Amino acid sequence: MKFNKNFCAVAATAAALLGAGAAGAVPVVSDGVWTALDPAVGVANVSGLNTNRVSWGVPGFDRSSAFVFDGASVDAPLDGSLFALGDFTHENFPIFPPAIQSADLGISIDFVSESVNQMFNYTFELDETPNITGSCVYPGSTVCPDRVTIPNASSTETVELGGIEYVLAIVGFSTDGGNTITDGFITEEDSDNVATLYARLVENQVPEPGVLSLIGLGLIAFGVKNRKRA
């Protein structure tokens, strides 16, 4: 099959435009507040909603459990590479049921050089296991560890940087400085368990109207040329 050279040139230009992304990185400052718990009722001693530390539960000994998010100030690459979004802490202490099943976190990010501030929303799930020897679900050094996960790690919110639209995707947790990243982490009882959240900015792959027009014109020209030959 013989292809029209002009169409190939148009298609190549359109593909280049579709695949083009911004290079470099932008300085970002992140902060976060806990906006909701599930279940919203029935859990005792809820405190700290709309702050970076939310706690809940009737203590079995001297402390309730809590989630904490501490933001970071870093350079966020625009090529999809990972960066540290902040530190997530589960203050895991024995409490009387019921416990929460999940918590919503709003992460506010200030893109300093772009003068843009955007809120991204995520849900973190907690598997609060019974502290019964011999029935532990997760391995650990205490009875019985719990586990924190993030089920939907891509934001529904977008941000425009340098004329390109991005979503913020949380890749996972790391407890070893980013060498190992997982979608959840084990939290030991009677301790403050800290893991760093890693994320990346992912270009939102929605073609610009101008690019779509360019592709359409190329296809039309290709079709007209073929009809003439016929």
ABEGO torsion letter per residue (X at the ends): XBBBAAAAAAAAAAAAAAABBBBEBBBBBBBBBBABBOBABGBBGBBGBGBABBBBEBBABABBBBBBBBBBBBBBBAAGBBBBAEBBBBBBBBBBOBBBABBBBBBBBBBAAAGBBBBBBBBBBBBBBBBBBGABABBBABOBBBBBBBABABBABBBBBGGBBBBBBBAEBBAAGGABBBABBBBBBGBBBBBBBBBBBBBBBBBBAAAAAAAAAAAAAAAAAAAAAX
